[in-house]
Amino acid sequence: MLATDDLSFGYQDEDVLHHLSLDFSRYPVTGLVGANGCGKSTLFMLLSGLLRPRRGQVLWQGSPLDYSKKGLLALRQRVVTVFQDPDQQLFYTDIDSDIAFSLRNLGMAEPEIARRVDEALKLVDAEHFRHQPIQYLSHGQKKRVAIAGALVMEADYLLLDEPTAGLDPAGRQQMITLIRRIAAGGKHVIISSHDIDLMYEICHGIYVMQRGRLVASGTPDQVFQDAELIHQAGLVQPWLVKLSRLPGFGLYRSEQQLFNPQDTL
């Protein structure tokens, strides 16, 4: 269980997060949405133990987070963040070595490392380019390698910061497929993104933040149909929600479902 209890955080004398009580174990895919400066990135750093709350706490497996070196090492094997820019996480020129880096640091046996690397590459559909030098990969391919580097930890929670940023339409759809595949495997995925259409389509639960406070939570249908709330939070409604207001249109969660109503998500 990963959660926060009455969590507040500030830089110097100014609080940027206020009394957040969030449960990230409730849904397979949880979305964090809000305008720039609402505190999403700060919250990610708190969930990873990179920052400590000013008040309240991060809860891990039902207990307050242990900030000792041993406690944080244990957390970061189960809660892994993938940053918006994959170049922040890729250090080797060959893919296999980069993905295996964290496992070798933990002293894991090479046969187990090889098994995990193979499984992660298969999950992110990167086997066909695994022998290319990293510097020659596209932005989308680098993102998939960065995610593979997180997946080898076999973590319970995967935190994705703007996973579709910089991707073309085909790459975006590949990312959606990948996130669904990860969640279907029993992992919890937490996404922070300005891609509102992505969040509406793929998330099972949404937290809306405004100036460091939680202003709404619920399913995507509940949250994004509240036009006034979305406007006040500095966001826009997903295009499919806007379309549902027109005569003859129902409420659909994806373009595929709109044109193939018999499909389910």
C-alpha positions as CSV (number, residue, x, y, z in Angstrom):
1,M,0.0,0.0,0.0
2,L,1.3,3.4,-1.0
3,A,-0.6,6.4,0.4
4,T,-0.2,9.8,2.1
5,D,-1.8,10.9,5.3
6,D,-2.4,14.7,5.9
7,L,0.8,15.3,4.0
8,S,2.1,18.9,3.6
9,F,5.4,20.1,2.2
10,G,7.1,23.4,1.6
11,Y,10.3,25.0,0.3
12,Q,11.7,27.4,2.9
13,D,8.7,29.2,4.4
14,E,6.1,28.5,1.6
15,D,4.0,25.4,1.6
16,V,3.4,23.9,-1.9
17,L,1.4,20.9,-0.8
18,H,-1.4,21.0,1.8
19,H,-2.9,18.2,3.8
20,L,-3.0,15.6,1.1
21,S,-4.5,12.2,2.1
22,L,-4.3,10.0,-1.0
23,D,-4.5,6.2,-1.5
24,F,-2.7,4.9,-4.5
25,S,-3.6,1.3,-3.9
26,R,-7.2,1.9,-4.7
27,Y,-7.0,1.7,-8.5
28,P,-4.7,-0.1,-11.0
29,V,-4.0,3.2,-12.8
30,T,-4.2,6.4,-10.9
31,G,-3.9,9.8,-12.5
32,L,-2.7,13.1,-11.0
33,V,-3.9,16.1,-12.9
34,G,-3.5,19.9,-12.3
35,A,-2.1,23.0,-13.8
36,N,1.6,23.8,-13.8
37,G,2.8,24.5,-10.3
38,C,0.1,22.5,-8.5
39,G,2.6,20.2,-6.9
40,K,2.5,17.0,-8.9
41,S,6.3,16.7,-9.3
42,T,6.9,17.5,-5.7
43,L,4.4,14.8,-4.7
44,F,6.3,12.3,-6.8
45,M,9.5,13.1,-5.1
46,L,7.8,12.6,-1.7
47,L,6.4,9.3,-2.7
48,S,9.9,8.2,-3.8
49,G,11.5,9.4,-0.5
50,L,13.6,12.0,-2.2
51,L,11.9,14.7,-0.1
52,R,10.5,14.5,3.4
53,P,7.1,16.0,4.4
54,R,6.9,19.1,6.5
55,R,3.8,17.6,8.2
56,G,1.9,14.4,7.8
57,Q,3.5,11.3,6.2
58,V,3.9,9.0,3.4
59,L,2.6,5.6,4.2
60,W,4.3,2.5,2.8
61,Q,2.7,-0.9,3.5
62,G,0.6,0.7,6.2
63,S,3.4,2.3,8.2
64,P,5.1,5.7,8.0
65,L,8.0,5.7,5.5
66,D,11.4,4.7,7.0
67,Y,13.9,7.4,5.8
68,S,17.0,5.4,6.8
69,K,19.3,4.3,4.1
70,K,18.0,0.7,4.5
71,G,14.4,1.8,4.5
72,L,14.8,4.0,1.3
73,L,16.6,1.2,-0.5
74,A,13.8,-1.2,0.3
75,L,11.2,1.4,-0.9
76,R,12.9,2.1,-4.2
77,Q,12.9,-1.5,-5.1
78,R,9.1,-1.5,-4.8
79,V,8.3,2.1,-5.9
80,V,10.1,3.2,-9.1
81,T,9.8,6.5,-10.9
82,V,10.3,7.0,-14.6
83,F,11.0,10.7,-15.4
84,Q,9.6,12.7,-18.3
85,D,13.0,12.9,-20.0
86,P,14.4,9.4,-20.5
87,D,17.9,10.7,-20.9
88,Q,17.9,11.4,-17.2
89,Q,17.8,7.7,-16.5
90,L,19.9,6.2,-19.4
91,F,23.6,6.0,-18.7
92,Y,25.0,3.2,-20.9
93,T,25.4,3.0,-24.6
94,D,23.9,-0.5,-24.8
95,I,20.4,-1.3,-23.8
96,D,20.9,-4.5,-21.9
97,S,23.6,-3.0,-19.6
98,D,21.5,0.0,-18.9
99,I,18.4,-2.0,-17.9
100,A,20.5,-4.4,-15.8
101,F,22.4,-1.6,-14.0
102,S,20.2,-1.4,-10.8
103,L,20.1,-5.2,-10.5
104,R,23.9,-5.4,-10.6
105,N,24.1,-2.7,-8.0
106,L,22.0,-5.0,-5.8
107,G,24.4,-7.9,-6.3
108,M,21.8,-10.1,-8.1
109,A,23.0,-13.2,-9.8
110,E,23.6,-12.9,-13.6
111,P,21.1,-15.6,-14.6
112,E,18.3,-13.8,-12.7
113,I,19.4,-10.5,-14.2
114,A,19.3,-12.0,-17.7
115,R,15.8,-13.4,-17.1
116,R,14.4,-10.1,-15.8
117,V,16.0,-8.1,-18.6
118,D,14.5,-10.4,-21.2
119,E,11.1,-10.2,-19.6
120,A,11.2,-6.4,-19.3
121,L,12.2,-6.0,-23.0
122,K,9.4,-8.3,-24.1
123,L,6.9,-6.4,-22.0
124,V,7.8,-3.0,-23.5
125,D,8.0,-4.5,-27.0
126,A,11.7,-3.5,-27.4
127,E,13.2,-6.8,-28.4
128,H,13.6,-5.8,-32.0
129,F,15.8,-2.8,-31.2
130,R,17.6,-4.1,-28.1
131,H,21.0,-4.4,-29.9
132,Q,20.9,-0.8,-31.2
133,P,23.1,1.8,-29.4
134,I,20.9,3.9,-27.1
135,Q,22.1,7.2,-28.7
136,Y,20.4,6.1,-32.0
137,L,17.0,5.4,-30.5
138,S,14.0,7.6,-31.0
139,H,12.5,9.5,-28.0
140,G,9.7,7.0,-27.7
141,Q,12.1,4.0,-27.8
142,K,14.2,5.6,-25.1
143,K,11.1,6.0,-22.9
144,R,10.4,2.3,-23.3
145,V,13.9,1.4,-22.3
146,A,13.6,3.6,-19.3
147,I,10.4,1.9,-18.3
148,A,12.1,-1.5,-18.9
149,G,14.8,-0.4,-16.4
150,A,12.1,0.2,-13.8
151,L,10.2,-3.0,-14.6
152,V,13.2,-5.2,-13.9
153,M,12.9,-4.2,-10.3
154,E,9.6,-6.0,-10.3
155,A,8.2,-3.1,-8.3
156,D,4.7,-2.9,-7.0
157,Y,4.2,0.8,-8.0
158,L,5.4,2.5,-11.2
159,L,5.4,6.3,-11.2
160,L,5.3,7.8,-14.7
161,D,5.9,11.5,-15.2
162,E,4.4,12.7,-18.5
163,P,4.7,9.3,-20.2
164,T,3.4,10.6,-23.6
165,A,5.3,13.9,-23.7
166,G,7.3,14.2,-27.0
167,L,5.7,11.1,-28.6
168,D,4.1,11.0,-32.0
169,P,0.6,9.5,-32.3
170,A,1.9,6.0,-32.9
171,G,4.3,6.3,-30.0
172,R,1.5,7.6,-27.8
173,Q,-0.7,4.6,-28.6
174,Q,2.1,2.2,-27.9
175,M,2.5,3.9,-24.5
176,I,-1.2,3.4,-23.8
177,T,-0.9,-0.2,-24.7
178,L,2.2,-0.6,-22.5
179,I,0.6,1.0,-19.5
180,R,-2.5,-1.2,-19.8
181,R,-0.2,-4.3,-20.1
182,I,1.7,-3.3,-16.9
183,A,-1.5,-2.8,-14.9
184,A,-3.0,-6.0,-16.2
185,G,0.1,-7.8,-14.7
186,G,-1.0,-6.7,-11.2
187,K,1.2,-3.6,-10.9
188,H,-0.1,-0.2,-9.7
189,V,0.7,2.7,-12.1
190,I,0.6,6.3,-11.0
191,I,0.6,8.9,-13.9
192,S,1.2,12.6,-13.7
193,S,0.4,14.2,-17.1
194,H,-1.1,17.3,-18.8
195,D,-2.4,14.9,-21.5
196,I,-6.0,15.1,-20.3
197,D,-7.3,12.8,-23.1
198,L,-4.8,10.2,-22.0
199,M,-5.8,10.4,-18.4
200,Y,-9.5,10.1,-19.3
201,E,-8.9,7.1,-21.4
202,I,-6.5,5.1,-19.4
203,C,-6.9,5.9,-15.7
204,H,-9.3,4.1,-13.3
205,G,-9.1,6.9,-10.7
206,I,-8.2,10.6,-10.8
207,Y,-6.9,13.0,-8.2
208,V,-7.3,16.7,-9.2
209,M,-4.9,19.1,-7.6
210,Q,-5.0,22.9,-7.4
211,R,-2.3,25.0,-5.8
212,G,-1.1,22.1,-3.8
213,R,-4.5,21.0,-2.5
214,L,-6.7,18.1,-3.5
215,V,-9.9,19.6,-5.0
216,A,-11.6,16.4,-6.4
217,S,-11.2,12.7,-6.7
218,G,-13.1,9.9,-8.3
219,T,-13.5,8.0,-11.6
220,P,-12.6,9.7,-14.8
221,D,-16.3,10.0,-15.7
222,Q,-17.1,11.6,-12.4
223,V,-14.2,14.0,-12.4
224,F,-14.1,15.1,-16.0
225,Q,-17.8,15.7,-16.5
226,D,-17.7,18.5,-13.9
227,A,-16.9,21.3,-16.3
228,E,-16.8,24.0,-13.6
229,L,-14.3,22.0,-11.5
230,I,-12.1,21.3,-14.4
231,H,-12.1,25.0,-15.4
232,Q,-11.3,26.2,-11.9
233,A,-8.3,23.7,-11.7
234,G,-6.9,25.3,-14.9
235,L,-7.6,22.3,-17.1
236,V,-9.8,21.4,-20.0
237,Q,-12.3,18.6,-20.5
238,P,-11.3,15.6,-22.6
239,W,-12.6,16.0,-26.2
240,L,-14.8,12.8,-25.8
241,V,-16.5,14.4,-22.8
242,K,-17.2,17.6,-24.7
243,L,-18.5,15.4,-27.6
244,S,-20.9,13.6,-25.3
245,R,-22.8,16.9,-24.8
246,L,-23.9,17.0,-28.5
247,P,-27.2,15.4,-29.5
248,G,-26.9,11.8,-30.5
249,F,-23.5,11.2,-28.8
250,G,-23.0,9.0,-25.7
251,L,-20.1,9.1,-23.3
252,Y,-17.1,7.1,-24.5
253,R,-13.6,6.6,-23.0
254,S,-11.6,6.2,-26.2
255,E,-11.7,6.9,-29.9
256,Q,-11.8,3.2,-30.5
257,Q,-14.8,2.8,-28.3
258,L,-16.6,5.7,-30.1
259,F,-16.3,4.1,-33.5
260,N,-16.7,0.5,-32.2
261,P,-19.2,0.8,-29.4
262,Q,-19.2,-3.0,-28.9
263,D,-15.5,-2.8,-27.7
264,T,-14.9,-2.6,-24.0
265,L,-11.8,-1.0,-22.3
